[in-house]
């Protein structure tokens, strides 16, 4: 009997903290964005590489205030269950499919992280490993990965319960929904995804479903492809054969030293699927209708850095890999979604049990065929197509029960569209009700209803940024009608102009805001635009003023330190650190920056003391080698002084050979 219920799941969890109130004006470095492509990659597979890139995560705020102190927390979960499978979804964390348990086999099909531990791998910084993550809109782990989605229940005509997850995505300004169900006796979980482009223009679109699977030395990833596009976190996309590449079978992930992506090239017309199977030929398999054409393997690699990342995201000794499915061939692409169109597809997840001798044999075609034959027995291709054709019977039904509300931005967009006399922002079956509105949307509701934003205390800002052109028009009109004497409106207008690439007019707006009400927010933004314009002295004055206005705000202290260090003002940074509160001064990020300044000023003993403590930089970015680079720099300087030799390539190579960094500080993803 198919069932859907709400439960509480206890998990040791780090605190996520509040959103960073600073508008993320600078784009975070993304190791995946727009890489160079191998000339061997055909034009149809490289046409959209780099297309649709955005200038950061605005209007979202960064989620970078988490910690590594874990306490047991009860997460609200939705559980779908039938006689064969039990699927658990984390409603507060992007609707992630946390667990898929096969009851007859008494087996977990996914990698279930025993802890919730955010780290800096997502568009908004915070990301965690495990389960199946739904990624929409733009390259990277999506804005909702650590945020709640709307969640409700609809029923199919036969009474089968359907879990509906949905939200309004604010960068592309599109609604999306994820429907999941487990029919009676079904050996697979069905997941249907629908995205709507409500605009009269083409919208770049992106989707990847990311599945974490357990990684062991005998785990093999099987996929119906003979070559792939490899990305090794340096260089670009290279066309390589599968399974054997550079002398090793890369479908066994523990046989590769460093982190890599393999984007598999499944021929058009071939049934798309991917699986990760253990030594007995068992594991999770995912298949879909043809719109979801991309398949990918991500592995951390067997180096010290890869092992450290796995430990950092979970607990010592745990290993996982990711198999993924997406709209495009690679994750360096967005696809052009036509105006006023909808895209949808159906995915299926279940237990694959294939002949281990075939799966782990040397004949790749035999391994693929063994899995495909078993997949046809598990869930025939025509049954997936039939199920997809029938989703229209419940797709537009309004949830009979709403278990959880997401953000109020979808409801706000509906208010704006109604006020402008335009069409509704959502889709049939999605409820963005006024109850979802919170204080975050308050300034914008006030602008819509009263023609002016309400006042706020400039020392304590509620992070609620907006870059949508329609809102900019309303806000600029409000300023022109009311004499332009509203500091908060000018602050927001500056963010909108900066996002649009109008740096000079953004500066003008922030200067007006600061004159009306001096605030650390306007000062910080003026520091950013001054740096962009090459006015480095002015930028430093502004950022120091901003930091002194809110020394308790870690992200502001980090930006201040980075600007001073980039300008070579290492001594000034060491002096300014003294005004920071102890908790800020002792954070791993600030200590790392202190070490950098100490090395630059030749204070090797101070740097040594910091590195001996192995500072934990909670928000170290994926691909960031800063900690290990500091370690190497320290030993290069020590040997240079001791032996009176220059720091050159020979010395650097010697240090890297003879002075490996402590495992706790080694996050290198490539050589």
N, C-alpha and C positions, 0 to 999 in steps of 0.2 A: 504494500500500500504506500503510495507516494505521500510524503508529509513535508510541511514547511513550518518551522517554529523558530522562536527567538530565545536565545540562551545567553548566559554570561560565561565567558571563557577566561579563567585566571592565567595570566602570563607574567613572568618577571619582566618588568618594563622600565626603560629609562624614561625620564621626564622629557616631553617634547618641548615644553616652554612656550612662551608667547612669540608671536610673529615679530620679526624685525621691523620697526616702524620706518626705517629709512627706505625711500623709493630705490629699487635696484636699477640705477641709471646705467651702470656698466654691465656689459654682457659677461657672464661667468665663462671662463675658458671651457670649451667642449672639445674633448679629444676626438670625438666622432664627426664633427661638423665639416662638411665640404672637403674631404681629403682628395689628394691627387688620385687619378685613376690610371690603371694600366692600359696602354694602347690596345692590349688584347681583349679588353672588355668591349663588347659591341655597343654601338650608339644607343640602341633601344634600352640598354641596361644602365647607361651613364647619363642619359639625357637630362634627368632631373636631379642629379647630384649637385647639391648646393642651392637648388631652387627652394624658395619659401622660407629661407632663414629669417629669423626675427632678431631684434636688437636687445634681447634680454627677456626676463620673465614678467615685466610689467604687463598688466596692472597688478599682478600678484605680488605679495610681499615674500621675502625670504623666510624660510623656516630654519634658522640657524642658532636657536637658543636652547637646543637640547643638551642633555648631559649624559654621563655614563654611570649614573647611580641608579641601579635597578631595584624596584620594589614591586611586589606582586600587585597587579592591577586587573580588575575585571573588565574585559572588553565585551561590548555588545556584538553578538554574532547571529547570523541567520543560518539555520541548518536545514538543508534539503536532504531527504533520505528516502530510499526505497529498499527493496529486499537485497540489493547488491551493493549499492554505493551510499556513502554519507559524505556530503559536501558542506564545508563550513566556510562562511564568508565573513570577513572582518568589516562590518559596516562603517566603523569609525576611521578605517584606514583604506580609503579608496575602493571599498567593496572587494578587497583582495580575496581570491579563493585561497584560503589559508591551508585547508586540508582536503584531500580527496581519499577517503578510506574505502578499500575494497573489503567488504564484510566476509564473503566466503573464504577469501584468501588470507584474511586477517593481516592485511598489508596496507601501509600508507604508500600512495602512489607519488606524492610530491615530497620535496624537502620541506619539512615543517620546522622552522627555526624555533628552538626552545625559548628564545628571548625576543623581546622587541628592543632593538638597538639601532637608532638612526645613525647615519653617517652621510658624508657629503658626496652624494652621487647623483642627485636629481636636479631638475630644473630649478627648484626652489631650495636646493641644498639637501634637506632631510630625505633619506631613503632607507629602506630596510630590506633585508633579503628574505627569501622563502615564498612558497605558494605560487599563485598565478596573478600577475599584475596586469591591469588594463591601462594602456598608454595611448592617449589621444592628443592630436593637435599639432605637436611640434617635436623635433628630435630631442630625445632624452626621456628620462623617467618623468611621468606627467605631473601637472600641478596638484593633482588630487591624491597622490600616493600616500600622503600622511594626513589626509583630511577626510571628513565624512562625506558620503554621497546621500542623496535621497534614496530611500529604500522602502518598497511597498510590496504588496501581494496582489496579483491578478490571477484569475483562473482560466484555464483552457476550457473549451466547451464540454470536454469530458470530465471536468472537475479537477484535473491535475493542477496543483499549485505552481505558480511561476513567481520567482523572486525577481523583482524589477529594481534595478539600480540606474540612476540617471543624474545628470547635472547640466549646467550651462557653462560651457568652456569660454573664458573671457578673452583670450588672445585671438582666437579665430571667430569668436562670437557665434558659436554653434551649440545646439543641444545634442546630446547623445544619450542612448539608453542601452543597457545590457540586461537582457532577460535570460534567466537560467531556470531549467526545469529537469526533473528526473521522472519520466513516465514509469508506471508500474512495470516491474520486470526489466527495465532498460539496463543494459550493461555499460552505457555511456551517459555522461552528463552532457546535456545540450546547452549551449550558450549562443544566443543570438544578439548581434550588435547592430545598431542602426544609428547613423549620423545624418543630420540634415544641414545642408547649406541654405539658409534662408535668404541669402543676399542675391542681388542682381549682378553680381560679379563672381568671377572664378575665385575660389578660396583654396590655398595650399592645404593639403590634408595629410595626416599621418596617423597610423595605428599600428601598434605591436602588442600582442599578448605574450607576456614573458613568463615562462614556466620554470621554476626551480626544481631540479631533480637531484636525488642523492648521487654523490660521486664516489666511486670506489675504483681500485686499480683494474677491475674487470668490467666496468661500465662502458658500454659502447653506444654511440649515437648512430642511428640508422636513418637514412633519408633517401628518397628516390632521385638521386642526382649523382653525376659523375665528375662535376667540378664545382668550384665555389669561388667567391671573391673574398680573399682574406684581408683582414685589417689587423695589424700587429702593434698598434699604439705608437708607431713611428712610420714614416713613409706614407704610403697611400694604399688604396685598394688594389690588390694583385690577384690576377686569375690563376688558380692553382688546381691541380687534379685532386680528386677525392676517391678513395680514402687515404692513399699514400702520398705524402707531400714532404719534400726535403728529407727523404729517407726514413720517415716514420709514419705510422698509421695514426692520423690526427683525430680519427673518430673515437679513439681511446684517449680521454682528456688528460690523464695523468702521465702521458708520454710526451707532453709538451711542457717546456720549462716556463715560458712566459705567457702573459695574458694575450688572448687572441679572440677575434670574431671570425666566424666562417659563415658567409651568406651563400646558401646553397642555391644552385641554378636548376630548379625543377622545370623540366620541359613543359611548354604549354600543352594542355590537354591531359597531362599526367595527373592522376589524383594526388592532391597535396597532403602530405602527412610528415610527421617527425616523431621519433621515439628515442628514449634512453633506456637501455636494457642491461640488467646485471648478468652475472656469469651463468645464471640459470635461464636466461632469455626472457626475463620478466621485468616489467616497468611500465611507466606511463606512456601513452601514445595520444597524440593530438592530430585530428584531421579536420577538414573544413570544406565548405564550398569554394569554388575557384577564385572568387574575388580576393581572398586572402592568399595571395600567391607566394609571398616571401617565407623562407624558413631559415633559421639561424641557429648556430651553436656559439655560446660564449663560454670561455673557460678562464679561470684565474691563473692557471699554470702551476707548475710544480716547483717554482723558485721560492726563495725565502719571502720575497715580496708578495707573491700570490697567496702563500700560506698565511702570511700575516693579515692580509685583507680578509680572508675567510674567518680567521679568528676574531678580528676586529668587529666583524658584523654579527658574530654569534658567540661561540665558545671554542676553546682549544680542542683540536682533534676532529672538528666537523668539516666536511667538504661537500660542496654542491657545484653543479653546473647549471647552465640555463639553456633550454631549447625554446625557440621563439617563433612566432608566426606574425607576418605583417602584410600590409597592403602593397608595399613596394618591394623590389628585389633586395635593397639594402636599407640601412638606417641612416644613410647620408642624404636621403631623399624625402621630399614631400611630393604628393601627386596633385595635379590640378583638378579640383572638384568643381564641376560645372555649376552655373548659377541655378538657384532654386531647385536643387536636386537632392536625392537621398541615396546613400550607399548602405547596403546591409549584407550580412553573410551569416552563416551558421557554423559554429565550431562544435566538436565533440571530443570528450576526454574520457579515457577508460584504461583498463588494464590490458596490456599486450602480453601474451604468452606465446613465444615462438620457439622453434627448435634451437636449443643452444649451440648444437654443432654447426648449424647453418649460420646462425647469428654471428658466431665467433670464428667462422672459418675464413680461409684466405680468399674465397671467391666472393667478391663484393656483390655481383649480380645475384648470386645464390642467397646471400644474406638479405638483400632488398626484397627478393621475390618471396622468401619465407615469411617476412613481416607482412608484405602486401596481401598474401594469401590469407594469413590469419586475420588481418584487418577486415577483409571481405566477409569472413565468418563472424567476426565480432559485431560489425556494423557495416553492412553493404553500402556501397557508394550511392545506390539508388534510394536507399532508405534515408540517408542524410539529405538528399535532394528532395525527397517527398516531405520530410519534416520541415525543410526550409519553405517549401511551397505552401504549407499549411499555417505558417506563423501569422498570416494576415487575419486569422480568425480571432486572435486575441491581442495583436500588436497595438491596437489603438484603444484598448480598454483602459479606463481610468482605474488605478489601484483601489481595491475595495478596502484595504487597510494600509495606512502609511505608518511604517515602523520607525522611520527616522527622517528628519529633514536635513538637507545639505545647507548650502549657503543661501543668502537672500539675493544674490546677484541675478538669478533668473527671474525672480519676482520683480526686481527693480527694472530689468529690461522690459518686462511686460508692461509695467506702469509707463515707462518712457514711450514705448511703441504705441500704446493706447492714447497717450497724450498727444502724440504726433499724428494720430489717425492712421497709423500703419498696421500691418499684420502682426499677430502675436508672435512672440519670439520662440516659443517651444514647438512641440509636436503633439498631435493627439495622443492621449494616454500619459502625458507628463504633467504633473501638478506642481506649478511654482506658485504657491499661495502666499498671501500677505503675511501669514504667520511666520514664514521663514525670514522675514526682514528683521535685522538686528541694528544695533548702534553703528555697525560698520557702514550700512547703507544710509544711515540717518542724514548725513550732510547732503547726499544726493536726492533723497526724498524731499528734504527741505528746499533744495534748489528747484525741484520740479513743481512743488506745490505752492511755494511762496516767492519763487523767482530769485532767491538769495540763499546762500549757505548760512546755517546758524554759526554763531561765534564758538570758538574753542580756545582753551588755555594754550598759549603757544609753547609752554614748557612740557606739555604732556599730550602728544598728538595721537589720535586714533588712526591706525594705518588703513586707509581706504582709498587707494589710488585708482584713477580711471584714465584711460587713454583713448577710449572710443570717440571717433570724430563727432558723433551726434552730441555727446556730453560736452565736448569742448565748445561746440557752437553755443550751447545753452549757457555755459559758464562765462564765456567771453561776452555774450549778450547781457548777462546779469551785471558784469562789471561796467559795461558802457552805459547802462541805464541808471546805475546807482553811483556814478562818480568815481568808480575805481578805488574805493577806500576800504577794501576788505582784505586783510593780510592773508587769510587762509585761501581765498579764491585765487589770489595771485600765486601762492605757493603751488596750488594744483594746476593752474594754467601753465606755469613754468615747466612742470613735469610733462604735461601734454605736449608742449612745444618741443621740449628736448627729445621726447620719444619720436616726434615727427622729423627730427633732424634739424630743427630751427634753433641752433644754439644761441645765436645772438639775441633773439627775442625771448628765449628762455631766461638768459641772464637778466634781461630787462625786467621780466616778471618777478624773478627772485629778489632783485634789488628793490623793487617796489614793496614786496612783501616784508623785507627786512627793515626798510625805512618805517613802515607802518607799525611793525611789532617785531623787534629784534628776536630772532629765534635760532636755536641750534640747527633746525631743519633747513632754513633758508641759507644759513652760513655754510652748512655742509654742501648743499647743492651748488652754491657759488664757488666752492672749492673745486668741485668736479668740473664745472664748465671753465673755470680759470685754467685748470690743468690742461683741458682739451685745447684751449687757445694758446698754450705755450707760455702763459703768465704764471710761472712756477712760484715766484716769490709771493704773489698775491694768493695763489692757491694755498700755500702753506699758512699764511696769515688767517685765511678763512677756516681751514680745517682745524687749526689749533683753537680758534675762537669757538667753533662748534663743539669740539671735544671738552673744552673747559666749561661749556654750558651744560653738558650732560656727561660728566666723567664716569657715571655709573653705567653707561650703555656700552657694552663690550664691542658691538660692531662699529661704533663710532671711534672707539679707541684704536681698533684694528686699522681702520681707514686712515686715521691720523698717523699712526706708526708707519704704515706702508708708504704714505706720501713723503714723510720725512726721510725714510731709508732710501727711497728711490731718488731723492734729491741729494743724497750723500750727507744728510744732516744726522749722522749716527749719534754724535755726542748730544745733540739737542733731544733726540728721542730718549736716550738714557736718562737725561735730566727730567723730561716731562713725565716719564713713567712714575716718578715719585709722587705726583698728585693723584694718581689713580687709586681707587679703593683697593684694599688688599685682595679681595676676591677677584677683581679684574686683573690686577697685576700678577697674580699667581696662576692665571689660566694658561693652558698649554700654548695657545696661539701667541699670547703676549710674551711668554718666556722664550718661545722660538725666535720672535723678533728681537728680543733682548740679546739672545745668542748671536744673531746676525750682526747686530750693532757692535757687540763686544769683539767679534772677529774682525770687523772692519776697522776698529780702532786699535787692534793689536793686543787686546786684553784676553790672552789665551786662557789664563787661569779661570777667569769669570765664565768664559764659554765652556771650558772643560767641566766646571761645576754644574752648569745647566745640563749639559749632555749626559753627564754621569747619572743625573736623576731621571733620565729617559722621559722627558716631558711628553704627556699624552695630548696631542693636538686633536681635539675631539672632531673638528670639522675639516680635517685634511682632505683635500680634493682628490678625486680619482685621477690618477696620472701625475699627482704632485710628488716631486722627489726632494722637497725642501729639507726634510729632516736628514735624509742620508747625505745630501749635498753639504749640509753644515758639518756633519761628521767628517766627511772627506776633507773639507776645507780646513778644519781644525788640524788634522794630521798632516796635511800638506804644509801648513805654516810651521808646525812644530819641527818637522824634518828639515824644512828649508832653513830655519834658524839654527838647528843643531848641527847641520852638516854644511852650512853656508853655501847652499846650492839654490838655483832659481826654481820657481814653480813652473814647470813646463810639462809637456805631454808625457815625458818619461817618468817624472815624479808622480803625476796624476795616476798613470797606469800602475805604478808601484804601490801607491796608497790603496787603490781599489783592490789590488791583489792581496796585500799584507794586512790591511786594516778593515775587514768587513764590518759594517755597522751592526750594532746589537739587533737581534731579531725584532724587538719591540719598536724599533725605529726604521725598519726596512720595508717600505711600501712600494718599491720599484716594480713597475708592471712590464718593463722591457729592459734590455741591456743598455 
